[in-house]
Amino acid sequence: MKQIIASLDIGSSNIKLIVGEIHRGKLFVLACSKVESKGIKKGIIVNEEEAYSSIKEAFKKAQGILGIKLTRVVLVVPSYFASFVKSEGYTTIDREDNFVNGDDITKALQASVFNRVSPNLELVSVTPKEFIINETSSVKDPKGMEAHRLSVNSLLGLIPKKNIYLTIDLLEKMDVKVVDLVFGGLCDYFEFKNEENNEKSTAVINIGSNKTEISIIKENILISTEVLDIGSRNIDRDISYIYDISLDDSKKIKEKFALASRAKASTSEVVETLTKSNERIKINQYEVSDIVYSRIREILELSKKQINFLTKEEISYIIVTGGTSEIDGFESVFKEIFGKNKVPSKVEELGCRSNIYSTGLGAIKVYHEKLKFRNKFATTISEEEQGGLFSDKKKINESSLLGKVYSYFFDN
């Protein structure tokens, strides 16, 4: 059986559904669908009927490519009002064979969660910071070590239930189960993680449509995150207001004509379009690029301030992603704010070669790494379903949505 995983990233502008296979440590995209978001604001459902239609369309497109029905996904959750709580737990090992295995790790992590989650919050992640063998030796990975007691110091990632319960309910109506919840910042980190930034303190900036998400990663662990209410939609509104054109036209001009850097823009190149009053006008590339530049610079400056607010530690590596980072000339503005030795990240996977897919691609990698740590097989498509593809619980509490989520830590 192959390790094939589906991830769902619901954004304010687009919904991205990606199905990929992990083979020899690399991710290969099998299907990728992107549809316009409706009924969704800042990643949270505000109109159930419209959102259901959009999500269903994303599944229909991906399933059309694969030729099978997708029944399980890894879900990226919005990080509004996310909180991170230190915890600890332990389990005893009284087998004749006292060597630690994946089940022992799960039991220790479960113990670190027990009675730690309040009724209005949902558990998204349980990240082990260190394991302690027999209350003496601290290790990162205890598998295969002999122990009578396995303790863990963990970090719990929590969000308000209202952030996700409607999404999970709509997926259930489609007969789709959520196998795991993941934070977008951690996903972006895993998509771009390499030997250079591995184990270093990293800041992740994802510029979305209506928001910019800032995340701090330390030693591969997401320790804090914050959301700024500013994004690429603000650029569209600026262009729309100044030239009196529709938001759709301003978005097209931003993506296909304007540059992020004024230095590279032409003073003679123009594009024609219609105003809201049906008047034909010409827009100069240099002038519209100046508008784009000013807003991108503001977003990056605010992001830099937020990074300094979230952590006082030195940030060794900065990841910036999202659709806005694809605008020609973005790297120049980025270096103005963060230094000449910093460069924006670029998605390289064939089939999804755009930074708008970084979160969905990273979600697949996060899920795979979680299960790999426990010597578990990572797939959201069963062996029987895979045959069709290639041929033609333990609850924390009764009120928790985790009872609906086939979480890696407790059901795999």
N, C-alpha and C positions, 0 to 999 in steps of 0.2 A: 504494500500500500504506500502511496506517495503522500508527502507532507504538503497538502494543498489547503490554503487558508484564505478565507474571504474576510475583508474588512469594509466597514461602512463609516464614512466621514460625512456628517451632515452639516453643511455650512450655510451661511446666510445667502450666498450667491449661487452655490452649486452643491449638489449631492454627488459624492464620489464613491463608487462601489468597485473594489479591486479584488480580483482573485489571483493569487500567485502561488507558485510552488517553490519551496525551499529545497534545493538540490546541491549537495556538496558545499553547503554553507552560503550559497548564493540564492538570491531571489529572482525568479523568472516570472514575468507577468503573463498570465493565461487569458485574462479578460479584464477590461477596464471600461466602466461606463460613467459618464458625467451628464447630469441633467440639471436644468435650472431649478433652484429651490423656490417653492411656493409655500406660503403658510409658515415660514420659518424666519425667525429674527434672532440674530446673534447666536445661532446654533440651537435655539430653543423653540419648540413648536408653539405657535400662537393661533393657528387655524388648523384643526385636526383634519378636516376634509381635504383641504389643499395639500397639506403635508403628506397625507396618505397617498394621494395621487402622484406626487413627485417621487416619493420613495418607491412606490410600486413601479413607476416607469424606469427607475434606475435598475431595479431587479430584472425587469423585463428585458432590458437591453443586454445586461450581462448574461442572463440565462439564454438569450438568443445566440450569443457568441459561443457559449459552452455546450448548449444542447441538453442541459439538465436543470432541474430546479434547485435553487440554493435554499437551504433550510436552516443554516446556522451562520452567524457572523460574529466577528469581533467589533465592538461598537466604540467609537471615539466619543467621549463625553465632553460637554462644555465645562470649563473650569471656573465659572463664576462662583465666587464665595467658597472656593476650595480651601480646605484646611488640612494640615499635616500634623499628626500626633505621634509622639514617641510612645512605644509600648514594649512589653516584654512578656514572654511566656516560656513554658518548658513542657517536655514530655519525658517519661521514663521509658527505658528500653529493657524489657525483662525477658527477651527471647534468649534461647540458647545461643543463637548467633547475635552478638551484640554490636554488629557493624551497622552504622547508620545508613539508612536507605531513603528514597524519596518520600515514602509514607511517613517516616519519622519527622522529616522536615515539615511536611504538611501539618502534622499534629502539633508541632511546636508553634507554627504560625497561627493555627486555629486558636491555640491557647492565648496567643498574644492579642487576639481580636475579641475573645469572649468578654461580654459585658462592657466593651469599650465604645460601642457605637450607639449614639442616642437615637431615639425613634424618628426624629425628623431628618436624619442624615443617612446617606447611602455609602457603603464601603466600595471604593473603586480599586484600591491597590493595597497590598500588604507586602512591603518590601523589606527583606532581611538586611540589616546593616552588618551584623556579625552573629555568629553562632558560638556558643560556649560549651565545650566538652567537659563534662563532670565538674562544672563550676571552677575550672582551672584554666584551660587553654582556649584562647580566642582564635577562631578561624573564619574564613569567608565561605568555604565550602566543606561541610563535614562528611560528605558522602564517602563511605568506605572506611571511616574511622571508627575505632572501637569505643563505645560509650555506654554508660548505664543511665546517664541523664543528659539530655540535649536541651539547652536553653537558647533563646534567640532574642536579640534586641532588634525591634522592627520599627518601621515608619508606616503609619496608616494614612492613606489618602482618602479624604472624605469630601462629599459634595451634598448640597440639599437635594432631597428626593425629587422635588418639583422640577429639577433640571432635566431629569431623564425619564420619569415614570410614563409620560405620554408617549415618548418615542418607543419604549419597550412594549407598551400596550398596542401601538399601531403595528409593530413588527409581529406581535403575537397574532393579530388579526390576519396577517399574511402568512401565518404558519411558519414564521421565522423565529428561531430561538437565538438569544444572545449568549455566547459562550464566555465572553469576558468583556470587561469595561477597561478602557485605557485613556489616560490623559493625552491630549494632543501634543503638548510640549515634549513629553517623553518619547512619543512616536517620532517627532521630527529629529530628536537627538539620535535615536537608533537608526534612522534613515541615513544620517550623515556621519555617524560615528566612525572613527578610524583610529589607527595606532597613535596618531598625533594628539587627538583630544581624549582618548580613552584614559579614564582615571583622573582627568583634570577637571577643574571647575569650569563649567560651560554655561553660557547664557544663550537661550534660544528665543529668537524674535520671529513670530509668524504674523505677517501683515495680511489680515483677512479683508473681507468686504466691508463689514461694519465694525470690526474690532481688531485690535492688535494684542496678541497674547505673548506675555513675557514669562519665561520659565528659567529657573536656575537648577542645574544638574551638578551634583557633586559625587564623584566616584560612582558614576552610573546610576545615581539615585535622584529622583525628582524631589527637591526639598521645599520648593516654594513656587508659586505662580500668581500672576496678576493679569487682569484684562483692562486694556485701555479702550475707551469708547471712541476710537478713531481708526479709520481704515481707508481702503482704496475707494470706497464709495464717496468719501469726502473730496477726493480728487475729481470724481465725476461731477459732483455738485458744484465745485468751483468752476469747472469748464462750462457747465450748463448755465450757471448764473451769469458769468461774464459775457458769454456769446449768445445768451437767450436761446439755447438749443435744448432738445430733449436729453434726458439722462442716458437713454440708449445710444444716441448719437455721440454724446460726450465720452461715453465708455469706449466706443469704437475708435474715436479719435485718439484717446489716451493709449489704447493698446496697439493701434496700427500706424499711427502717424507721429505722435508726440514722443519726445525723448525725456529721460529722467535728468539728463545733464544739459544745461544751457550751452556749455562749451562746444558740444558737438552738433548743436542744432543749426539748421540753415535759415538765414534771414530772407532768402528768396523763394524757398519752397513753400507752397500753399496747398490747402485742400478746400474744396467747396462743399457747403452743406446748406440745409434750410433751417431758418429760425422757427420758433414756435408760431410766429405769425406768417409763416410760409415765404419769408424773404430769403433770397439766395445771398450768402455771404462767403467771403474767403477768409480762411484762418491761416495765419502765418505760423510756420513750425517753431521758430525761435520764441515767439510770444506765448504760444500754448505750452511749450516746453518749460518756460519760466514758471508758469502756473503749477505744472506737475512737480517741478524741482522744489518749489517752495513748500508744498504740502508734504512731499516725501522727506525733505529735510526736517520738517516739524515732527513727523512721526518718529523718525530715527532719534532725534534729540530727546523727545519724551520717553522713548524706549530706554535710552541711555540713563536718564535720570531714574527711571523705575528700576533698572538693574542695580544701580547704586543704593536704592532704597531697600531692595529685597535682600541684598547681601553686602557685607562690609569686606568680604574676602576678595582677593584678587581674581579676576576672571581671566583665565588663560586662553579661552577659545570662545568665539562668538559665531553662532549659526543664525543666519537670517534667511527666511523662506516665505512662501506665499506667492500668489500670482503677481503682486506688485514688483517683486524682486526680479521678474522676467522682463521688465521694461528696459529697453536698450538705454545704456548709460547709467543704470542703477548702481553699478559697482563704483563708479566715480563718486557719487553722492555718499555712498556707504563709507568709503575711505575718508571722506572729508570729516565725518563724525567720529569714526572709530579708529582711524589711523591707516597709514599706507600699507601696513603689513597684514591688514585684514581684508578678506575677500568673501563675497556672498557664496553660499552653497549652491550646488547644481545637481538636480536629480539626473541620474544616468541610466536608469532602467529602461530598456526598450519597451515601447507600448505605453509608457507613462512618463515620457521625458519632459516633464514640466514641474516646476516647484509647487503647483497647485495640488499635486498628488503626493507630496512628501509625507503628510500626516497618515494617509491611508496606507502607503507603502511601509512606513515605520511601524504601524499598528501590527502588520503581519509579522515583522521582525521581533517586536516586543513579545507577542504571544508565543512565537517559536522559542525564543530564549527562555521564557518562563518555564515552559514544559521541558525543555532540554535540561534545565538545571535540576529537574526532578527525575531525569531519565524517563520522561514520558514522551509519547508520540504525539506530535502536534498536527492536527488536521481538523477542518470543519466540514469536510466532505467524506462520508463513509466509504468503505471499500466497495459496497454495492453501487453507490452513486458514482464512484470513480470508474467503475466498470462501464457505466453508461457514458461517462465523459470521454473515455478513450476508445470506445467501440463504435460508434457510428458516425449524600448531599445533606450535605449537612448544612442546615440553616443557622444563621446567627440569631435571629429571632423571627417570630411569625409575621411581624409587620414589615420586615425588610424585603426590599425588591430583590435582594440577593437570592431569595427563594425562587425567583423566576430566572435568575441568571446562572448559567452553567459555568460558574467561576472556576478558573484554573486551580486556585488554591484548594477548593473544597469539593469539587466534583470530578475532576480529571484524574 
